[in-house]
Amino acid sequence: MGDQMNFQNAERPAILGGIPVRPEGPPIWPRRDLQVDLAIRNLLETGDWGRYHGRHVPELCRRLAEYQNVEHVLPCSSGTVAVELALRGVGVAEKDEVILAGYDFKANFQNVLCVRAIPVLVDLDPLTWQLDCEKLSNAITDRTKAILISHLHGGFVDAPKVRQIADLQGIPVIEDVCQCPGAMLYGRRAGNWGDVSVLSFGGSKLLTAGRGGAVMTARTDVAERIKRYVHRGNDAYPLSEAQAAIVSPQIDQLDYLNGCRREFVEKLTSKLSENTGLSVLQTPNENFLPAYYKVGFQYGAAGFHNMPRSLFIASLQAEGIAFNTGFRGLHLIHASRRFVAADELIQASRADVGMLTLHHPVLLEGADAIDEVVAAVEKVRKWADEIQSTHLTQ
């Protein structure tokens, strides 16, 4: 009887009091790392943690410049600040227009407003749910000063196509790679397709120091504009010596860990391939190697008998799996007077209500973790089937 009860509890959704698939919950991040531990101990022993100027910030800049193959790396206090500095670096000013996707991180929109420019929102590709390059040209006007692209949730904007369109018009490209450091597009690292690119070292990111960021560019004029803006007797938006020391050793592992994450997602995608209702965001073609910070899925409620996305997420979280919503559609959270809609933003509206994301720490675990994610999804699906069956028999 006890064994039967345990079996029933294991089958019962955790949100209803059953036993979670993963009782310990999602893995923590950042995880313990020997090289980071050594860096922190060194900071304590040398006192470098409290210095205004030392060797760690220049060393991080050197390593990032080498990794990204750019001349200039300007560290700063956050990825959000990095986007603002990039906008100022390419010369965006009051009443200029900046093109970005209708679905993006809210701070990117806010940064455009911060420099008193006008966000121009372009819809998404229906398969990739990234900025739709086919709609980009129609959004460009004589007031367009920059195009801001963000590679989100393991997906890619087709940066070579954006670059081609931008170069024909003489418009600089800002490439946000906060979610995908180390990703590859057509043999070049993400971040090398823009005139300037930005990184975040926020607490949940693949390269993390809790806070911090960087602007990267091969253009000396862009770097000089940023330096003139931030240097006010001291750096107005500094990255600390301690943060730089913590990020540096993580660069050595980034490519390997990105490969582990890709392998996890490939296996997970294969195991979920016969399940309707969850579709991993597609990449434009085989010339892209993702870096997964969040794994993006298009949620089809019909595949779960019209279970609301909010209930699906709550059910998976109760099972110990870190699913969540994506961002909000920018046109849905801001007054229309604050932006220009270049089109109807139909796909951005779909992404607003249909994006699902899986947080990356689980991607560095083994085959058992893949099976746990699949088992949790199937457990919720069976519950949806039972709800539907009960409803039909009543």
N, C-alpha and C positions, 0 to 999 in steps of 0.2 A: 504493500500500500504506500509506504514511504517513497520507494523508488518510482512508483507511478505518479505520485504527487510531484516529485522533483522533475520528472519528465514533462508533466503538464505545466509546471511553473517555467520550465525552460522554453516551452513553446509559446507561452503567454507573453505578449508584448511587455517590455519593461515599463512602458508608460502606464500600463494597467496593473503593475505590481509584480510582473514576472521577473525571472532572472535575466539580467542583461547579458548579451553576447560577450561584451567586454566589460566586466565588472570594475576593473581598475580605471576605466575611462580612457580618454585619448592620452598619448604620450606627451610629456612636458616638453617645452621648448623655451630657451635653448637647452640642449642636452649637454651633459658634462663632456668636456673635451680636454685632453691632457695638455695640448699646446696652449690653449686658452688659459688653463690653470697655471701653467708655467709663466705665461705673460703677466698674469695678475700678481703672482708671487714676486716677479721681477720688479713690477711697479712699486710694490710695498718695500722691497729691499733697497731700491735706488732712490725712492722718493719721487720718481718721475710722474706719479699719479697727480701730484699737486703743482706741476710746473706749467707756467704760461707757454713756454717754448722749450722744445726738446727734440729728441731724435725720432720719436714715434710718428708724428704727423707727416714730416717729410718722407719717412720711409714708407708709410702707407700710400702717399701720393705717387712715389716712385713705382711701387709695386702695381698699383692700379693702372698707371700710365703704361707700364710694360704689358700688363694683362690685356688691356683694351687697345693697345697700340695707338695711343693718342699722346699729344705733346703736353697738354695742360690738364691737371686735375686740381680742382678747387674744393677742399673739404668744407663742410658746413654743418649746421646743427640739426638738420632733418631733411628728409626727402621732399617735404612740402616746401621748405625754404629753397631747396635746390631748384624746384620748378620755377619759383618766382625769379631766382637769380638767372636762370636760363632765359626766361622771357626778357628780362632787362638786358641780358648779354647780347641778344640778337636785335635789340633796339626797339622792342614793342613799347609803345607809348599811348597816351590818352587818345581815345576814339579809333585806334587801330583795331582791326579785326583779327582774331585768332581762331582758327578752325580746330575743332576737336570732336570726338565721337559723342553722340547723345547719351551713351552709357559710358561713364568713366568715374574715377575717384573724384569725390566732391571737391577736394582741395584743389585739383587742377582747374576746375571752373572758377573757384574762389580766387585763385592766383591771377587769372586773367582779369578779373574785376579789380584785384589789388593794384594792378598797374594801370587801372582806369581804361582798359581795353574792353572790347565787346566779344564775348564768346559766340561763335557761329557753330551750331550743332549739326552734325551730319549723321545719317542713320548707319546701321550696322549691316554687315553681310549676314544673310539669313542662316548660313551654315556655321560660320566661324564666330559670329557675334562679336566681331571686331569692326573697326571703322571700315565702311564700304568704299573702296578706292574708286569704284565705278561712279560714285556720286560726288567724288571730291572736286572734280573740275568745275562742276556747276555751282559749287559753294564759293569759289574764288572770285573776289572783286578787286577793284583797284585799291581798296583799303586793307586787303589781306596782308598782314605783316609776318605771320608765322603759322605753321601747321604743327599741332601738338598730337603725337601719336603715343598710345599706351598699349603695350602688349599685356593682356590680362588673362588670368586664370588658366595658364598653360597654353593659351592661344597666341596668335600673331596677327598684327596688321601686316599686310603685304608691303613691307618697307621699300623694297626696290621699286615697286610701282609708284608709291608715294614720292620717292626720291626723283623719279623720272618726271612726274607731273610738276613737282616743286621746282626742279631745275629749269624747266621750260618757262616758268613764270618768274624765276628769280626770287623764290620765297624760301626762307630758311625753315628747316625741320627740327623740331625739338622731340627727342625720343626718350620716353619715360620707360626705363627698364628696372624700376623699383621692384617689380614682381619677378623679374627673370634674369638676374645677373648670370652670365655664362652661357645663355642660350645662343644658338647659332642660326643664322639666316643666310642661305646661299654661301656658306663657307666663311662668313664674317660674323663676329660677335654682335649680338644685340647691343645697340648703343653706338655702333660704328656706321649706322646708316643716317644718323642725324647730323646736322651741323653742330649740335650740342646734345648731350644726353645726361640723364640724372639717375642717381642711385639713392636708395634708402638703407640705413642700417638700423631701422626700427626693431623693436623687441621681438616681433614675430617673423622678421625677414630671414632670407637664406644666408645673408651676411648680416650679423647682428651685433650691436653694441648697446642695445636698449634704446638708444636714440642716435641721431646723426645721419649724414648723407654726403653726397659729393656731386659736383658738376664736372663733366668731362667733355673736352673739345679739342679738335686739332686746329681751331681757328684762334690766332693770337688776338684779333680784334675783339672777339667775344670774351676771351679771358680778361682782357684789359678793362673792358666795360664793367665786368663783374668786380674786379679788384678795386676799381675806383669807387664803386658803390658801397662795398663792404668795409673798406679800410677807412676808419674814422679815428685815427690815433691808435686804434686797436681793431681787431676783427670783430665786426658787429654780430656775426653768426658763427662762432667758432665750433670746431670739433675738438674735444679735449685730447690731451696726450693719452689718457687712459683708454678712451674709446678707440683711438687709432691703434694702440697696442693690442687691443682685443680683436679687432677686425683683421689685422695683417695675417695672422696664421690661418685664418679661415679661408683665405684666398687659395692657399695650397691645396685644400681639400675640395674646392668648389666643383671642379669638373668631375671628379670621381663621384661626389654625392649627387650631382645632377644626373649622372648616368644611373645611379641606383634608383633615383626617383622615377626616371623614365621607364626603367625596367618594371618597377612596381605598377605604374599606370598602364603599361602595355598588357601585363598579365591581368590586371583588374578589368581592363576594357574587354579582353577576350572572355573572361568569365561572365561579364555582364552583357555580352553581345546579343544573347537571345532574349534578354529582358526588355520589354517595351517600357517606355516611361523615363528612361535615363539614357541620354546620349552625350558622350564626351564631346566637348567642343572640337570641331575639326580644324586642322591647319590647312593653309592654302594648297600645299603639295609636299612632296617628299624632301624638299630642300630645306626643311626646318627641323631643328633639334630643340625641343622645348626645355625650359627650366620651370619646374612646377613649384610655385609658392602656394597657390590654390589650384586644385583640379576643378575645372569648370564643367558643369553638366547642364544640358537643356532638360528641364523637367516637363514631362508630359503627363499631366494629371490623369488623362484617360487611361494610361497604362497602370494606374493604381485605383481604378474605379472612381476617378474624380476626387480622390483624397486631396484636400487643400495642401498647398506646398508647406504652409506653416505647420500643419499637423504631421506631415511627412518628416520635416526637419526635427520637430520636437520628439517624434518617435525614434529617429535614428540617434539623436543625442542621448535619449534615455538608455539606448543600447550601448552607449559608450563610444559612439562614432561621431567625429567632429564635422558633421555637415552643417552648413549655414546658408543664408541667402547671399547673393552677391551685392552689388551696389544698387542704388536707386537710379532710375532714368533721370538725367539732369533736367530735362524739360518738365518733369513731373514734380520736382521739389523746389523749383525757382519760379518766381513771377515772370511772366512772358516778356515784360518790359526789360528784363536784365539780359536777354540773349536774342539771337536771331536763329530761327529754325530754317535750315537750308532745304528741308523736305519734311515729309509727314512724320518721320521718326517712328515708323510702325514697328520695326524690329527692336528699337531701343525700348519701346513700350513692352514688347514681348519679353525682353531680357529683364526688365524691371520686375515682372511677376513670375518669370520662369527660370531664372538663373539659380543653380545650386552650386555650392563650392565645398570641396573637401580639403581641410587644412593639411599642410604638408608633413608635419612630424611623423605621421603614421607611414609615410612613403619610405622611410629609412628602416622600417622593420621588415621581417621576412615573410615567407609564404603564409604562415599562420595568420598574419595580420590581413593579408589579402582575403583569405577565407572568412575572416571575421567581418570584414566590410560586406562581402557578398552575403554572408549568412544573415547579417542584420537587415540588409535590403530585402532579402527573401522573407524574413520574418514579418516585416512590415507589409510586404505584398500579400502574404497569406492572411494577415489580419484584415487587409482591405478586401480580399476575396470573401472572407467570412462575413464582413459587414454587408457586402453586396448580396451574398446568398441569403442572409437573414432578412434583408430588406425585401428581396424578391418573394420570399415565402410568406411574408406577412400580408 
